[in-house]
Amino acid sequence: MPFKTLETRRLGRTEMRPKAVGLGCAHFGGDLSTDPDAVDAIRRAIELGIDYVDTSPLYGESERRVGLALEGGWREKVYLQTKMGTHAQRWHDYTAAGTRWCVENSLRLLKTDYLDAVLIHDPPAIEIPLEPGYALDELCRMKEAGIVRHVGLGVRQHDFHQKAIETGRVEIVLSYMDYTLLSRTVAETTLPLAKKHDSVSYWPARWRVDSWPDRSLPIRRRTRCGSGVGKMASNSRILRFNMCLPHPSTALPCRDLATAAKLKK
């Protein structure tokens, strides 16, 4: 699938303009991928036109493997985004010291001296990272220093999105599982607020619709997700669905891209 002809999308007031489809790197962190597989797949994605790469300390070996892939001039070809708050050694540590430790560790693994975006990742309560002197303040200090270019939040809860966006300092919001072929609840909550504040909201084009069906859905709909309906929803159909997302937004395909061969499908 060639991505070079895809439209670019302005990501809110960040002024970043990546292609409408990015590369989520969660699957490069586990046992299904090796270092050579991950490097080949990431570089192949970039050759095909992908220019937005998302990773996280939560994803096992993902950051290290992304760093390997971006050596030798590849880093300059992409917007690079990671997250903080979910490193195994600093789990849910949203203090200033924990935030700086996590970002500096990511810089080392990713072999770069700056990050295009860092997201506060999966806080159990949104008040913690937003508290004065904690994660948001520290990320903004790192932004002033040029280490982090943009600050965001990656979490599912829509009320967390609202509180973060309303600070006026969170530029990017990553949602999860709530803009799919089955559920589009984020369109009624986060999207209007993001548009009002010129923030960007985006979400993973995540797996197939028969994967991890949302338990908030009626049982009959969840059952259908695991049967014929899910099997009919190919990766290409899910990507086409996400290509129709409202602006400003982008989609991050995450499923089964652990090898370069998967990118041909």
Buried (B, 14 or more C-beta within 10 A) or exposed (E): BEBEEBEEBBBBBBEBBBBBBBBBBBBBBEEEBBEEBBBBBBBBBBBBBBBBBBBBBBBBBBBBBBBBBBEEEBBEBBBBBBBBBBBEEBEBBBBBEBBBBBBEBBBEBBBBEBBBBBBBBBBEEBEBBBBEEBBBBBBBBBBEEEBBBBBBBBBBBBEBBBBBBBBEBBBBBBBBBBBBBBBEBBBEBBBEBBBEBEBBBBBBBBBBBBEEBBEEBEEEEBEBBEEEBBEEBEBEEBBEBBBEBEBBBBBBBBBBBBBBEBBEE
